[in-house]
């Protein structure tokens, strides 16, 4: 293959397609470089994001004498289009999506990727570069073929490619002149009920219609609508609808900074992250995701009973997520290790109970829901509240999942307070005054102690732990969840001190103290968004808007964000796309936008 037609080098300039069952990441040259099947945390059948060499697997279309590409989403959809042009001006367009729409009284969201390729200009010569691998690249499937399909059969998974392209060219990677549209449907080993082209066309039309109607129902801010829509669609695609779990990101082992070793598997459901996703979508009046998530959460709460609740679970509610390293994969840009599983599932993170209550609270007050919560759900949630009371004031790993240090983290105590505060409000709504008084009592006691013991008079700031002195961006959540008035002089002072210590220009790091790997080199995007929210709350809206615009500028060309941003280069690092970061886009826009009545 000529250098001009070689795959794009690994980067996070990726688009995401998905349907709430599977997802795929597509690079700027229309190469699928990451896709796990049959679900988000499954085996990556395409793993080139972590193995860019010849042994890596991908699904790409390459033009001889490639010259350039452009890429965009079909307006208000998760349908991605990429145009590839060669040096002679010949051009093809690739359309990528995972089908999702309502049919036969259910959502149709199969394990299926649809790729449609059409000539736009001239007589382009195209190669189909399709390599499927199983067991994290270690298993080469057996390949069988028919007149219009290719089967990739492994020990635990079999995929079928239905295509109207010449099968010999698909198998050989030999270039051919693209003189008409060709369709590629890769999914479970099933034959199609209709013709390939008709099926692909129908699936595209219905999927576009679904996403456009979904976006039409969003309650958008006046400003930054395109950014909010893209963030909302990305968050929706992070929902595993079968169970209601919401994954933190679609990838594993994208390092938080170059050669840092901070490589983690984020393809699971963190109760903390899921709460923020639900709340962001609720702010846009998209409450369906909340109802799906509450279904998953209710199963966790019932299953655990009065016992310990983990900070994260598998998307099928798996408790054990043993962490292991895959030495045979070089990792993103050769920066291993590649980890599967996450040891954080074994941690004590006491903020989890507050995040459960916060995630469920709206369902007791919102009359739009198909399944509003009532007395039975309240009694179940009270058991979670009792656990929040029991763990309050006890050391834990904290929300940043420190592996070698336990403290009484302010953020964990804060979430115990939030659990009690919201339970009191739910009890009042259910006309249970005795329970409201009970939970208010706990909340008052916790609030008083948090404000006293987290305050460090020497530094004039709330510290990351009781009686501590180190700074941590998570204490900015004190105002967001309502523990303290944001204009309280202590909170304003905390922000000012943090800006001097934790901020590099517009960007904000998580904490100042070294962790298991030393001091972080990159900013953590959600912390920057917490700063934006706090600035708006304390009246510094112009500065908040400037920082928000800076964050929008470091998104990738398709409007997506990863977990971290390098403060000097603006380059994205960390797992991708990060739901926490996309939540920040929505929250900032909703807080900072001018009201609609300024234009109507």
MONORZI-V725191 format. One record per backbone hydrogen bond with DSSP energy under -0.5 kcal/mol. CO is the residue of the C=O (numbers start at 1). NH is the residue of the N-H. If there is no record, write none. Layout:
# MONORZI-V725191
co | nh
CO | NH
CO | NH
This chain:
# MONORZI-V725191
co | nh
2 | 5
3 | 6
12 | 14
15 | 26
17 | 24
20 | 241
20 | 242
21 | 40
22 | 19
22 | 21
24 | 17
25 | 33
25 | 34
26 | 15
27 | 30
29 | 61
30 | 32
31 | 27
31 | 33
32 | 59
33 | 49
34 | 25
35 | 45
35 | 46
37 | 43
39 | 42
43 | 37
43 | 45
45 | 133
46 | 35
47 | 50
47 | 51
50 | 331
53 | 56
57 | 47
57 | 48
58 | 131
59 | 32
60 | 129
62 | 127
63 | 66
65 | 87
68 | 85
70 | 83
72 | 81
74 | 77
78 | 80
79 | 74
80 | 96
81 | 72
82 | 94
83 | 70
84 | 92
85 | 67
85 | 68
86 | 89
90 | 86
91 | 120
91 | 121
92 | 84
93 | 118
94 | 82
95 | 116
96 | 80
97 | 114
101 | 103
101 | 108
103 | 106
106 | 103
106 | 108
107 | 109
108 | 101
110 | 112
111 | 188
113 | 186
114 | 97
115 | 184
116 | 95
117 | 182
118 | 93
121 | 91
124 | 126
124 | 178
125 | 64
126 | 176
127 | 62
127 | 129
128 | 130
129 | 60
129 | 131
132 | 141
134 | 139
135 | 138
138 | 140
139 | 134
139 | 141
142 | 153
144 | 151
148 | 163
149 | 146
150 | 161
151 | 144
151 | 153
152 | 154
152 | 159
153 | 142
157 | 154
158 | 189
159 | 152
160 | 162
160 | 187
161 | 150
161 | 163
162 | 185
166 | 169
166 | 170
167 | 171
168 | 172
169 | 173
176 | 126
177 | 179
182 | 117
183 | 164
183 | 165
184 | 115
184 | 186
185 | 162
185 | 187
186 | 113
187 | 160
188 | 190
195 | 199
196 | 200
197 | 201
198 | 202
199 | 203
200 | 204
201 | 205
202 | 206
203 | 207
204 | 208
205 | 209
206 | 210
207 | 211
208 | 212
209 | 213
210 | 214
211 | 215
212 | 216
213 | 217
214 | 217
215 | 218
218 | 220
224 | 228
225 | 229
226 | 230
227 | 231
228 | 232
229 | 233
230 | 234
231 | 235
232 | 236
233 | 237
234 | 238
235 | 238
236 | 239
238 | 247
239 | 241
240 | 243
240 | 244
240 | 245
245 | 240
248 | 579
251 | 266
253 | 255
253 | 332
255 | 574
257 | 260
261 | 263
262 | 256
262 | 264
264 | 253
264 | 266
266 | 248
266 | 249
266 | 268
268 | 248
268 | 270
269 | 313
270 | 274
271 | 275
272 | 276
273 | 277
274 | 278
275 | 279
276 | 280
277 | 281
278 | 282
279 | 283
280 | 284
281 | 284
281 | 286
282 | 285
284 | 219
285 | 287
287 | 291
288 | 292
289 | 293
290 | 294
291 | 295
292 | 296
293 | 297
294 | 298
295 | 299
296 | 300
297 | 301
298 | 302
299 | 303
300 | 304
301 | 305
304 | 307
308 | 310
311 | 271
311 | 272
313 | 269
314 | 317
318 | 314
319 | 321
321 | 342
324 | 340
325 | 327
326 | 329
330 | 336
331 | 334
332 | 335
334 | 336
337 | 339
338 | 326
340 | 324
341 | 265
342 | 345
343 | 346
344 | 347
347 | 349
348 | 397
349 | 352
350 | 353
351 | 355
352 | 356
353 | 357
354 | 358
355 | 359
356 | 360
357 | 361
358 | 362
360 | 363
361 | 364
362 | 365
362 | 366
363 | 373
365 | 367
366 | 369
369 | 372
374 | 378
375 | 379
376 | 380
377 | 381
378 | 382
379 | 383
380 | 384
381 | 385
382 | 386
383 | 387
384 | 388
385 | 389
386 | 390
387 | 391
388 | 392
391 | 394
396 | 407
397 | 402
398 | 401
407 | 396
407 | 409
408 | 466
409 | 413
410 | 414
411 | 415
412 | 416
413 | 417
414 | 418
415 | 419
416 | 420
417 | 421
418 | 422
419 | 423
420 | 424
421 | 425
422 | 426
423 | 427
424 | 428
425 | 429
426 | 430
427 | 432
428 | 431
432 | 435
432 | 436
433 | 437
434 | 438
435 | 439
436 | 440
437 | 441
438 | 442
439 | 443
440 | 444
441 | 445
442 | 446
443 | 447
444 | 448
445 | 449
446 | 450
447 | 451
448 | 452
449 | 453
450 | 454
453 | 467
454 | 463
455 | 457
456 | 460
456 | 461
461 | 456
464 | 410
465 | 468
470 | 464
471 | 512
472 | 475
473 | 476
474 | 477
475 | 478
476 | 479
476 | 480
477 | 481
478 | 483
478 | 484
479 | 482
485 | 488
488 | 492
489 | 493
490 | 494
491 | 495
492 | 496
493 | 497
494 | 498
495 | 499
496 | 500
497 | 501
498 | 502
498 | 503
502 | 509
504 | 507
507 | 504
508 | 524
510 | 473
515 | 518
518 | 515
521 | 567
523 | 525
523 | 565
524 | 527
524 | 528
525 | 529
526 | 530
527 | 531
528 | 532
529 | 533
530 | 534
531 | 535
532 | 536
533 | 537
534 | 538
535 | 540
536 | 539
539 | 541
540 | 544
541 | 545
542 | 546
543 | 547
544 | 548
545 | 549
546 | 550
547 | 551
548 | 552
549 | 553
550 | 554
551 | 554
552 | 555
556 | 559
560 | 556
561 | 577
561 | 578
563 | 525
564 | 573
565 | 523
566 | 570
571 | 566
573 | 564
575 | 563
576 | 250
577 | 579
578 | 582
579 | 583
580 | 584
581 | 585
582 | 586
583 | 587
584 | 588
585 | 589
586 | 590
587 | 591
588 | 592
589 | 593
594 | 222
595 | 598
596 | 599
596 | 600
